[in-house]
Amino acid sequence: MLRAIDQLRYLFDDKGIELITPNVVQVLTEDELIEIVPTIDAWIIGDDPATERVFTAGKAGKLVAAVKWGVGVDNVDFKACEKLGIPISNTPRMFGNEVADMALAYFTGLARDSYRVDREVRKGNWIKPAGMSLEGKTVALVGIGDIGLATARRLKAFDVKINAYDPFSKLTSEEAGVDEILAFPEKLEEADFVVLTCALTPSNYHLVNSDTIGLMKDGVIIINVSRGPLIDETALVAALNSGKVKSAGLDVFEVEPLPSDSPLRQFEQCIFGTHNGSNTKEAVIRASLKAVDILFGYLKLK
């Protein structure tokens, strides 16, 4: 939203609202937020640490309402807002198709080594790695919310089997467009691909760890377009070194941006992103308009 803000300023200008737009690449720190949030009336939250400490400081100042831009809410303390009487919402069902498109880019790119081939051609090399045919393969799809359902619809075009996992879903396998809905990690050993499209919760932190990777078949491919802490990166590095995991497509990491000394950087067969799966011009405007609409409602500016 910050990068598209010039297209949205008129919404605020029309209401006589002053916009504060910090110069930030990914997130502000908690201390930086504690300096800013008490000085504003309303806050559109990105991936910043929206903690009880920050909200308490905001409540002691001018803050009266907040909106979490986007779907994921693991960085926002909603209970603190409830306790402090700060109305807050996210903008659900905004990016299902866009993030699913990114998951499929990793899916096909890792199956055919297309990203690695591109890197080598640019170096002057002419490599021809043998890829993987996708028809008949099995995908473990973890999470069948908006993003997971959109991913399942796309995966079906490749004639793969989809084993889905989501303890919160009330859908049948037919309604979800998958072959089976199972309790994780049931039948995980069948999967050629493990695709993470679920929200991060306290119960699934490090869902992919040394134990669950041990259940997977040798040469499995892991894709994460959700949240970095779903994967224990130390365990993933060990599995990549041993060959247990063939490769990984990661749009998200435990620490973002990915540290320069991260051992993940050594694996040329992997594809890395910048937590950018939702970022299309159309989706950014769509989610931003929704966030502004919700916020103006809280501020009684409609």
C-alpha positions as CSV (number, residue, x, y, z in Angstrom):
1,M,0.0,0.0,0.0
2,L,2.9,2.4,0.7
3,R,4.2,2.0,-2.8
4,A,0.8,2.7,-4.2
5,I,-0.1,5.5,-1.9
6,D,-0.1,8.2,-4.5
7,Q,-3.0,6.5,-6.2
8,L,-4.9,6.6,-2.8
9,R,-4.2,10.0,-1.4
10,Y,-7.4,11.5,-2.8
11,L,-9.4,9.3,-0.4
12,F,-7.7,10.9,2.6
13,D,-7.5,14.4,1.1
14,D,-11.3,14.3,0.5
15,K,-11.8,13.7,4.2
16,G,-9.2,16.2,5.3
17,I,-7.0,13.5,6.8
18,E,-3.2,13.8,7.1
19,L,-1.3,10.7,6.0
20,I,1.8,9.6,7.8
21,T,3.8,7.2,5.6
22,P,7.0,6.0,7.2
23,N,10.0,5.1,5.0
24,V,10.2,1.4,5.6
25,V,11.2,-1.7,3.6
26,Q,9.5,-4.5,5.5
27,V,8.5,-3.5,9.1
28,L,9.0,-0.9,11.7
29,T,10.4,-2.0,15.1
30,E,8.3,-2.1,18.2
31,D,10.2,0.9,19.6
32,E,9.7,2.9,16.4
33,L,6.0,2.1,16.5
34,I,5.7,3.3,20.1
35,E,7.1,6.6,19.0
36,I,4.6,7.0,16.1
37,V,1.3,5.2,17.0
38,P,0.4,7.5,20.0
39,T,0.5,10.5,17.6
40,I,-2.0,9.2,15.1
41,D,-5.8,8.6,15.2
42,A,-5.9,5.5,13.1
43,W,-3.4,2.9,11.9
44,I,-3.3,0.7,8.8
45,I,-1.0,-2.1,9.9
46,G,1.3,-4.1,7.6
47,D,3.6,-6.8,8.9
48,D,4.7,-4.6,11.8
49,P,4.8,-6.0,15.4
50,A,1.4,-4.7,16.5
51,T,1.9,-5.8,20.1
52,E,0.0,-5.1,23.3
53,R,2.8,-2.7,24.2
54,V,2.3,-0.7,21.0
55,F,-1.4,-0.6,21.3
56,T,-1.2,0.4,25.0
57,A,1.0,3.3,24.0
58,G,-1.4,4.2,21.2
59,K,-4.4,4.1,23.5
60,A,-2.6,6.5,25.9
61,G,-2.2,8.8,23.0
62,K,-4.6,9.5,20.1
63,L,-5.2,6.1,18.6
64,V,-8.9,5.1,18.3
65,A,-9.0,2.5,15.5
66,A,-6.8,0.1,13.4
67,V,-7.0,-2.1,10.4
68,K,-4.7,-5.0,9.4
69,W,-4.0,-4.6,5.7
70,G,-4.2,-8.1,4.2
71,V,-5.2,-11.5,5.5
72,G,-2.5,-12.7,7.9
73,V,-3.0,-11.5,11.5
74,D,-0.2,-13.4,13.4
75,N,1.7,-10.1,14.0
76,V,-1.3,-8.4,15.6
77,D,-2.5,-8.7,19.2
78,F,-6.3,-8.6,18.7
79,K,-6.9,-9.5,22.3
80,A,-5.0,-6.4,23.4
81,C,-7.2,-4.3,21.1
82,E,-10.3,-5.9,22.6
83,K,-9.0,-5.2,26.2
84,L,-8.2,-1.6,25.3
85,G,-11.4,-1.0,23.4
86,I,-9.7,-0.4,20.0
87,P,-11.8,-1.5,17.1
88,I,-9.8,-3.5,14.6
89,S,-10.3,-5.8,11.6
90,N,-8.3,-7.4,8.8
91,T,-9.2,-7.5,5.1
92,P,-9.9,-11.2,4.5
93,R,-10.3,-12.9,1.1
94,M,-8.2,-10.3,-0.7
95,F,-5.3,-12.3,-2.1
96,G,-6.3,-15.9,-2.6
97,N,-5.8,-16.0,-6.3
98,E,-2.6,-14.0,-6.3
99,V,-0.8,-16.0,-3.6
100,A,-2.0,-19.2,-5.3
101,D,-0.5,-18.0,-8.5
102,M,2.9,-17.6,-6.7
103,A,2.6,-21.1,-5.2
104,L,2.1,-22.5,-8.7
105,A,5.1,-20.5,-10.0
106,Y,7.2,-22.3,-7.4
107,F,5.5,-25.6,-8.1
108,T,6.3,-25.6,-11.8
109,G,9.7,-23.9,-11.4
110,L,11.0,-26.4,-9.0
111,A,9.6,-29.4,-10.9
112,R,11.5,-28.3,-14.1
113,D,14.5,-26.4,-12.5
114,S,13.5,-23.4,-14.7
115,Y,14.8,-20.8,-12.3
116,R,18.2,-22.6,-12.0
117,V,18.4,-22.9,-15.8
118,D,17.8,-19.2,-16.1
119,R,20.6,-18.4,-13.7
120,E,23.1,-20.7,-15.6
121,V,22.2,-19.3,-19.0
122,R,22.9,-15.8,-17.7
123,K,26.3,-17.1,-16.6
124,G,27.0,-18.4,-20.1
125,N,26.2,-22.0,-19.4
126,W,23.8,-24.2,-21.3
127,I,22.5,-26.8,-18.8
128,K,19.7,-29.3,-19.5
129,P,18.6,-30.8,-16.2
130,A,16.0,-33.6,-16.3
131,G,12.8,-32.3,-14.7
132,M,9.9,-34.0,-13.1
133,S,6.6,-34.8,-14.8
134,L,3.7,-33.5,-12.7
135,E,0.9,-35.7,-13.8
136,G,0.1,-38.4,-11.2
137,K,2.2,-36.7,-8.4
138,T,0.8,-36.1,-4.9
139,V,0.6,-32.7,-3.2
140,A,0.1,-32.3,0.6
141,L,-1.8,-29.0,0.8
142,V,-1.7,-27.6,4.3
143,G,-4.5,-25.1,4.7
144,I,-7.7,-24.8,2.7
145,G,-8.8,-21.3,3.4
146,D,-9.0,-18.7,0.6
147,I,-5.4,-19.2,-0.6
148,G,-5.5,-23.0,-0.2
149,L,-8.7,-23.4,-2.1
150,A,-7.4,-21.2,-4.9
151,T,-4.2,-23.3,-5.0
152,A,-6.2,-26.5,-5.1
153,R,-8.2,-25.2,-8.1
154,R,-5.0,-24.5,-10.0
155,L,-3.3,-27.8,-9.0
156,K,-6.1,-29.8,-10.4
157,A,-5.2,-28.7,-13.9
158,F,-1.9,-30.7,-13.5
159,D,-3.8,-34.0,-12.8
160,V,-2.2,-34.4,-9.4
161,K,-3.6,-36.0,-6.3
162,I,-4.3,-33.5,-3.4
163,N,-4.2,-34.5,0.2
164,A,-5.4,-31.5,2.2
165,Y,-5.0,-30.6,5.9
166,D,-7.0,-28.0,7.8
167,P,-8.4,-28.7,11.3
168,F,-10.5,-25.5,11.1
169,S,-12.2,-26.2,7.8
170,K,-15.8,-27.4,7.7
171,L,-15.6,-28.3,3.9
172,T,-15.9,-31.7,2.5
173,S,-13.2,-32.9,0.1
174,E,-15.6,-32.4,-2.8
175,E,-16.4,-28.9,-1.8
176,A,-12.7,-28.1,-1.4
177,G,-11.8,-29.6,-4.7
178,V,-9.3,-32.0,-3.2
179,D,-9.0,-35.8,-3.0
180,E,-8.9,-36.2,0.8
181,I,-9.0,-34.0,3.9
182,L,-6.8,-35.6,6.5
183,A,-5.4,-34.9,10.0
184,F,-1.8,-33.8,9.7
185,P,0.6,-35.6,9.3
186,E,-1.5,-38.6,8.0
187,K,-0.3,-39.9,4.7
188,L,2.4,-37.2,4.6
189,E,4.8,-39.9,3.3
190,E,2.8,-40.0,0.0
191,A,3.6,-36.4,-0.9
192,D,5.9,-35.4,-3.7
193,F,5.2,-31.7,-2.8
194,V,4.3,-30.1,0.5
195,V,2.6,-26.8,0.0
196,L,1.9,-24.5,2.9
197,T,-1.0,-22.1,2.5
198,C,-2.3,-21.9,6.1
199,A,-2.4,-19.1,8.6
200,L,0.3,-19.1,11.3
201,T,-1.1,-20.1,14.7
202,P,0.5,-21.1,18.0
203,S,-0.4,-24.8,17.3
204,N,1.4,-24.9,13.9
205,Y,4.6,-23.0,14.7
206,H,7.4,-25.1,13.2
207,L,4.9,-27.5,11.7
208,V,7.6,-28.6,9.3
209,N,10.4,-29.8,11.6
210,S,12.9,-32.6,11.8
211,D,10.2,-35.0,12.9
212,T,7.6,-34.2,10.2
213,I,10.3,-33.9,7.5
214,G,11.4,-37.4,8.6
215,L,8.0,-38.7,7.7
216,M,8.2,-37.3,4.1
217,K,9.5,-39.3,1.2
218,D,13.1,-38.8,0.1
219,G,13.4,-36.0,-2.5
220,V,10.3,-34.1,-1.4
221,I,9.8,-30.5,-2.5
222,I,8.5,-28.0,0.0
223,I,6.8,-24.7,-0.9
224,N,5.8,-22.0,1.6
225,V,3.7,-19.0,0.6
226,S,2.2,-18.4,4.0
227,R,4.4,-17.5,7.0
228,G,8.1,-18.3,7.6
229,P,7.8,-19.7,11.2
230,L,5.7,-22.6,9.8
231,I,9.1,-24.1,9.0
232,D,12.0,-24.8,11.3
233,E,14.7,-23.5,9.0
234,T,17.5,-25.3,10.9
235,A,15.7,-28.6,10.2
236,L,15.1,-27.6,6.6
237,V,18.8,-26.8,6.0
238,A,19.8,-30.2,7.4
239,A,17.3,-31.9,5.1
240,L,18.5,-30.0,2.1
241,N,22.1,-30.9,2.9
242,S,21.2,-34.6,3.2
243,G,19.0,-34.7,0.1
244,K,15.9,-35.7,2.1
245,V,14.4,-32.4,0.8
246,K,15.2,-32.0,-2.9
247,S,14.4,-28.3,-3.0
248,A,12.2,-25.6,-1.6
249,G,10.3,-22.5,-2.8
250,L,10.1,-20.0,0.0
251,D,8.3,-16.7,-0.3
252,V,8.6,-16.2,3.4
253,F,11.2,-16.8,6.1
254,E,11.6,-16.9,9.9
255,V,13.5,-13.7,9.7
256,E,12.7,-11.1,7.0
257,P,14.5,-9.9,5.0
258,L,16.5,-13.1,4.8
259,P,19.8,-12.5,6.6
260,S,22.9,-12.4,4.5
261,D,24.5,-15.2,6.6
262,S,21.5,-17.5,6.3
263,P,22.6,-21.0,5.4
264,L,19.6,-21.3,3.1
265,R,21.5,-19.1,0.6
266,Q,23.9,-21.9,-0.3
267,F,21.2,-24.1,-2.0
268,E,21.1,-23.2,-5.7
269,Q,18.2,-25.6,-6.4
270,C,15.9,-23.5,-4.2
271,I,13.8,-20.5,-5.2
272,F,13.5,-17.6,-2.7
273,G,11.0,-14.7,-2.7
274,T,10.6,-11.5,-0.6
275,H,7.2,-12.1,1.1
276,N,5.7,-10.7,-2.1
277,G,3.1,-13.3,-3.1
278,S,0.1,-11.0,-2.8
279,N,1.7,-8.1,-4.5
280,T,0.0,-7.4,-7.8
281,K,-1.1,-3.9,-8.8
282,E,-4.8,-5.0,-8.9
283,A,-4.7,-6.8,-5.5
284,V,-2.9,-4.0,-3.7
285,I,-5.5,-1.4,-4.7
286,R,-8.4,-3.8,-3.9
287,A,-7.1,-4.5,-0.4
288,S,-6.2,-0.9,0.2
289,L,-9.6,0.3,-0.7
290,K,-11.1,-2.3,1.6
291,A,-8.8,-1.2,4.5
292,V,-9.6,2.4,4.0
293,D,-13.4,1.7,3.9
294,I,-13.2,-0.3,7.1
295,L,-11.1,2.4,8.8
296,F,-13.4,5.2,7.7
297,G,-16.3,3.2,9.2
298,Y,-14.6,3.0,12.5
299,L,-13.9,6.8,12.4
300,K,-17.5,7.4,11.3
301,L,-16.3,9.2,8.2
302,K,-18.5,7.4,5.7
